[in-house]
Amino acid sequence: MTDVDQQLKTRVSKSLSWVGMASTVVSILDFVAIVLILRFWLTKSEYGIATMAAWMFAILDYASDLGLSAAVIQRDDHTREKLSTVFWANVLVSVLMIGLLAALHPVFAGFYGHTIVANMILAYGAKLLWQNVYLIPQALMRKELRYGELSVIRLIANLAEFSGKIGFASAGFGPWSLVLGPMCRFFVVGVGTQLRRPWRPALVCRVRDAAEYLRFGFKASGSQMLFYFYTNVDYAIVGRVFGDAALGMYRWAYEVVLEPVRIISDVVREVAFAAFARLRRDPEQIKAQFISFTRLNLFTVLTFLGVVVVAAEEVLILTVDQDYLPAASAIRILALVGVLRSVGFVVPPMLDGLGFPGRTLIYQACAAVLLPALFVTGASVLGDSMGFTSMAVAWAVGYPLAFSVLMAMGLYAAHLRVREYLAKIMGIPACVAAAVAAGVVAKLALGELSVGLRFVGIITAELAVLLPLLTYTQKMSPRAMWRAARGK
């Protein structure tokens, strides 16, 4: 390994360490905030109403961003004129998006039967314009792998969001607290990013000079919009077919399983794009980095899912209350989907970083057609007998099909054979399976104890089996992972 390769490996490892730390703290803050809000201030129906608006927010973010921030990270031919053109293009799109949301206000109110949903969606439009303040400098910091500073900004911003959510909820703002709280975060991100990486646009807009940025960005943005569409449209279907309260329970099942999977995977995904963009001319390093990122994602995600799939009832009672117990079946089904998603999250940033956003777009388009169709079918065929759990079944049927398309493209791009890839990663799921078996035994043995003690017993039993197995069969001891995170 050359000195340059070692330096990049060290920077990637340290970036993973910073992002991992920040993501852990942020996840805890988000989780605690929602638990407190659901326990003391919001009903299931109000949580469902907030979800009817919130599921669209990420789609709106990427629609106004146009993937241009990703283009800034991927490309190396920056000039102030090109970056300024990117900035002004985003400002124009943000203004157009706000106008579109205003025009669609009656449509949203009519579809959901709640004017408040349309009002929250329109209010979110203000964020779309504000995000241009930090779009370019944040992208430049990611390209420079300045994840330490980005993580500090993220932590401060999420503390602001936590305080905002709790403050607005306790003041009686109801579902609005889940919109106004994130607004506090976006404000802090904008201010913090400009302080650490000041950047001002020039009064110039040369579309021809930035054409490659625009083409790349459109493909990357299209992929992300399709991703957030098919991963969130089930909320709209549940709310429309099964009602507000059912949507509140279903969203909590999703939040307990697939949202943590996404957050945990974001640790790798955020760094992976910039890392693969730097490695795109080194096939051997691409292969090694892809396997490394996959193993890390599997370890972190499956350790979490192993506990959740066994202790679904305990998690629901401890976090919210017994009224949410009907969501236990959905949690277990979605956990199976989470296993595949932990691997699937590694592939798109690799394809985009290597300069193939069109391939990611193909996969997202396939999933965006297949999964919503299955959601509608599941609600129609299984809705009467299974209720909102039919959405989880649709996920379990459809996602493996979409996942196979994604992995075929990923392995081809990484120059990996299926057998070689599986040989490198399958030891981790095998270790987690053994730990899950130990957790099931512990749950049965501790059935007469309190919910809290059962939960602790399940975690203890699983870790007692998992950690030694990972250490001796996969060489993934806590000490080894700490050294890797420090780039040693």
N, C-alpha and C positions, 0 to 999 in steps of 0.2 A: 504494500500500500504506500503510495507516494505521500509526501508531506501535505500536499494540497488535499488529497483524499482524507487524510487523518484530521486535518483542520476542519473540513466540512463535516466529518462524522462527529467531531467534538461539538461543533456549533449546533448540529441537529439534535444531539443528545441533550445538550444544555437547554435548547429551545423546548424539547419535549418535557424536560424537568420543570421549566417555568410554566408552560401551558398546563401541564398536569396539576401543578400546585394551584394555579389560578382556577382551573376548571373544578377541582375538588371543593375549594372554598365557595365558588359561585353556585355549584350544585347544592351544597348544604344550605346556603342562604335561600335559594329558590324553593327548595323543598320545605324548609322550616316556615317560610313565609306562607306558602300555600296551605300547609297543615294548620297553621294558626288561623288563617282566614276562613278555612272551611269549618274549623271547630267552633269558632266564636262569632263570625260575622256573615258568611255567605251560606245560603242553602244550596242543595243540589241543583234546584231549578235556576238559581242565580248564576251558579257556576256554569251551567249549561248555556245560559244566555250569553255570558262572557265568551264562551268558546265559539259560539256562532259567529262572532266578529273576529276573534283572535286567530282562528285557523287561516284567515286570509292574509295576515300581516306579513309573514315571511314571503309570500308570493308577491305582494306589493313591493317589498324591499328589493327583490331581485328584478322586478319589472322596471323599477326606476333606476336601479344601478346599471342595468344592461350588461352585466358581467365585465364592465370596463376596469374595475379594480383588479379583477383576476388577470386581465390583459396587461396591466401595469406590472404585475408580479412576474408574469411569464416572459415578457419581452425585455430585451437589453438595449434597445435603441432609443432611450428616452431623450427628449428635448423639452424645453419649457413650452414651446409652441404645441407639441403633440399632447403633453399633459394638460395644457390649458384647453385644448380642443375637447379632450375627454371630459374635463370639468364642465364646460359649457353645454356639452351634449347631455350630461346628466341633469343639469339644472333645467334644461328645456323639457326633458322627459318628466321630471318631477312635477313641473307646473301642469303639464298635460294630464298626468295621473290624478292630480287634485281635481282638475276640471271634470275628468271622467267619473270620479267617485261622487262628485256633487250631482252629476247628471243621473247616476244610477241609484241615488238615495231612495227614491220611491220603490225601485225594484227590490232592493235589499229588505226594506221594511215590509213589503208585501209578501215576499217569499218566506221570511221567517215569522211574520206575524208580530214583530216587535220593532217599534220605531227606534228604540234605544240601540238595537244592533246596528242599524243604518247610521245612527249618530256617532257611534264609537268608531265605525269604519272611516267615516268622513274625518273625524278628529285625528285619526292616525295619519291622515294625509299631511299634516303639518310636519311630522317626523320625516317624511320623504324629502321635503325641501331642506330640512336641517342637516340631513346626513351628508349633503355635499360639502359641508364644512370639514369633515374628516375623511372623506372618501380617498382622495389622492395621498395625503400624508400617511394615512394608515396603511395603504397598499405599499408605499415606499418603505415603510418600517418593516413590513412583513418580508419584502424582497431582501432587505438587509439583515433578516433574521434577528431583529431587535425585539425578541419576544419577552425579554425581561421587562423592558419598559412598557410594552403593550399589556403584559400581565398585570403590572401595578395599576395601570389606567383601568383595566377591566375590573380589578378588585374594588377600586374606589367607586367606579360607576355602579357596580352591582350592590354595594353597600347603600348607595343612594336609592337604587331601585327597591331594595328591601325596606328601607325606611319609608319610601313613598307608598308602597303597597300596604304596609301595616298602618301607616298614618291615614291614608284615604279610606281604607276599609273600616278602621275604628271610628272614623268621623262620619260614617254612614253613607259613603259614596257607592256601596254595593258593587255591581259588576264593573263600574267605572274604575275601581281601584286597580283592576288588572290591565287597564289601558294607561292610566295616568302614572302608575308606578314605573313601567318601562320608559315613559317619557323622561323621567328623571335620569335614568341611565344614559339615554341617548345624549342628553345635554352635557353630562359630565364627560362622556367619550369625546364629544366634539371639542370641548375646551381643553381636556388633557392632551389629546393628540396634537392639537395646534401648538400647545406649549412645548411639547417634546420634539416635534418635527414641524416647525413653522413652514407653511407653504401658501403662496398667494398666486392666483391665476393671472396670466397676462390677458389683456384685452384683445385676444386673437382667437379665431376659430377657423382652422385650416383642415377641413374634412379630408381632403385628399392626402395630406401628410400623415393623418392618423387613421387611414383606411384599414390597415392591418389590425390595429387595436380594436376598431369597431367590429370587424369581421370576427375576430377571435371572441370578443366580448359578447356578441349576439349569441354565438353558439354556447358559450359557458353560461350565460344568463338563461338561455332557453332551457338548458339542462336543469339548472337549479329551480326554475319556476315549475317545470314538469315534476321534479322531485317533490317539492313542497305541495304541489297540487294532489298527486296521488297518495301522499302520506298523510294528508289532512282532510281530503274531501269526504272521508268516512264520517267525520264530525258533522258535516252538513247533512249527510244522509240520516244519521242517527237522530239528529235534532228534528229533522223534517218528519221522519217516520215514527219514531218512538217517543219523542217529546223532550222537554227541557231536563226533567229529573233523570231520565235514562241517559241523556247525553252527559250530565254531570258525573254519573257513575262510570260510564264508558271512558270519559276523558281521564278520570283518575286511574283506571286500569292502564290506560295508555301511558299516563305520566309515570306510573310506578315501574313500567317495563321499558317501553320503546323510547321514551324521552331520555331516561338515564343512559340507555345504549347509545343514543345519538350524542349526548353530552360527553360521555366517556370516549367515544370514537372521535369526537372533535379534537381531542388532544393530539391524536395522530394526524387527523385529516388536515388540521390547520398548518402543521409543520410539513406534512408530506408534499403538498403542492409546491411549496418553495424548494424543498429538497430535490424532488424529481425534476423540477425545471433546471436545476444546476447540474443534475446527473444525466441529462437527456442524451449525451453523446458517449456514455460509458455503459454498455450493455451489462457487463458483469456486476457493476455496482448497482444498477437498476434492479437486477434479479435479487441480489443480496438484501437491498433495502426493502424491497417489496415483501420478502419473507420475514424480515425483521419486524416491520410494521404490523404484518398480519399476526405474528406470534404475540406481540405486545397487546394488540387489540383483543385477541382471543383470551389472553390471561386476565386482563382487567374486566372485560365484559362478562365472561363466563363465570368468573368468581362471584360477581354480583348476581347473575341470573340463577346460579346454583342455589343461592339462599332464597331468592324470591319465589322460585317455582315450588319449593317445599313449604315455605312459610307464608303463602299467599294470604290465608285468613288472618294470621297473626299480624302481618304488615298492615292490612286494612283496618283492623281493630285498633292497633297502636297509633296509626297515623290519623285516621279520621274517626269513624265509629262503626257500629254493627250495621247501620243502615246501608253501608256500602258493600256488605258481604256478597250480594249477587254478582259483584265484579270479579270474584275469585277465579271462576272458570275462565273468564276472558284473560286474566293475568297469566294463567298457566299456558294457554294457547299462544298468546303473544310472546311469551318467553321463548318458545320454539322458533318463532320468526326472528327474535332478537339474536339468536345464535348465528343465523345466516347474515343478518345485517351487520354484525360486528366485523365480518370478513368483507362484505360488500362495500362498506364505507371506505375501505382502503383504495379501491380500484379507481373511482372517478378522479380523485386528486392526482393519481399517477398518470392517467390518460391525459388529463388537462395539462399537467406539468410537462409531459413529453411532447405536447403540441398537437394532441388528437382530441380536441373538444367535440368534434363531430361524432366520434365513437360514443362518447358519453351521452350525447344527445340522442343517438339511436336507441341506446338502452332505456333512457328516461322516457322516450316516446313509447316504446313497447310497454313499459310498466304503467305509463299514464293512460293507456288504452285498456290494458288487461285488468288492472286492479279495480278501477272504478266500476267497470262492467261487472266484476265479481261482487263488489260491494252491493250494487243494486240487486243482483241476482240473489245474493245471500239474504238481504232484507226481505225480498219477495218470497223466496222458497222456505227459508228457515225462520223468518221473523216471528211468525205466530207461535212457534214452539220454543225458540231460543231467545227471542228478544234481541237486545243489543249485542249479545254474545255471537250472533250470526256474523257480525263484522269481523270479529277475531278469527272465526272459521274461514271467512273469505281471505283474510290475510294469510292464513296457514296454507291455503290451497294455491293462491296466486303468486305469492312472493317467491317461492322456490323456482317457479317457471321463469320469472323475470331475472332472478339471481343467476340462473344457468347461462343466460345471454351475456350478462355482465362479466361473469368469470371467464367465459370463453374469450372475450376481448381482452380481459386483464392478463390472462396467462400468455396469450399471443404477444401482447406488448412487452411483457417481462421476459420473453423467451424461455418460458417454463413449461415442462410437460406436466400433465395432471398428476401422474404417479410421483414425480419428484416433489411437486408442491405438497401433496398430501403427506408424503413421508416426513416432510419438515414440520408440519403443523398439527397432525392428528394426535400426537401424544398429549397435547394440552386438553382437548375435549375428553380424552379417555381418563385423564386424571380428575377432571371435574365430574365426570359421570360417577366415578368411585366415591367422590365426596358427597354427591347428591344422595347416593344410596345410604351413606352414613347419616345424612341429615334426616332421611325418611325414618330410619331406625330410631333416631333420637326423638323425633316428633311422636312416634307411637309410644315410646317408653315414657315420655314425659307428659302424656295426655291429660293427667289429672292435675298438673300444676297450673299456675296462673299463665296468662298469655305472655307476659313479659319474660318469665322464666323459660317457657317453651322456646321463645324466639332466641334468647341467649343460648340455650342448649343446642338448638339447631345450628347456629353460627359456629359455636365452639366445636361441635362434632365435625362439621364440614371442613373447617380450617385445620383441625387436627389430622385429617386425612390428606387434604389437598396440599398443604405446604411441604410436608416431607416428600410426597410423590413428585411435585414440581422440582424440588431441590435435587433429588437423586436421579430422576429420569429425564428431566428437561433442562437441568442446570440453570434453573430460574429461581435461585434463592433470593431473599430480600437484599442481601449484601451484594450479590452480583448485579441485581437490577439497579441498585443505588450507584454502583460504580459505573454502570453503563449510562445512567442518566447524567453523570458527571463527565462523561466522555473518556473514561479510563479503560 
